[in-house]
Amino acid sequence: MRYEVVLFKTDEGYAITCPALPGCWSQGTTRDDALINIVDAITLYLECTLEQANERRDSLVREATEEGLQVELCKISISQPAIA
């Protein structure tokens, strides 16, 4: 997946953010450093989000099973963003 980032020139170097991922920021002394660092920040952001989603999924399945509901886990693929 591709992400658009916004790069800001600052007195200390560069700040960079990924608007699609709220709170995902990084920085670097050079433009290239900032671009490399935002890749790491995006990767960590997505890993944490996935971990939280898995915990929520497990909690929902557990609660539904305890209530006697039949639960089915399905996987879907989305090839294009919902909003362009």
Secondary structure, DSSP 8 states (H G I E B T S, - for coil): -----EEEE-SSSEEEE-TTSTT-EEEESSHHHHHHHHHHHHHHHHHHHHHHHHHHHHHHHHHHHHTT-----------S-S--
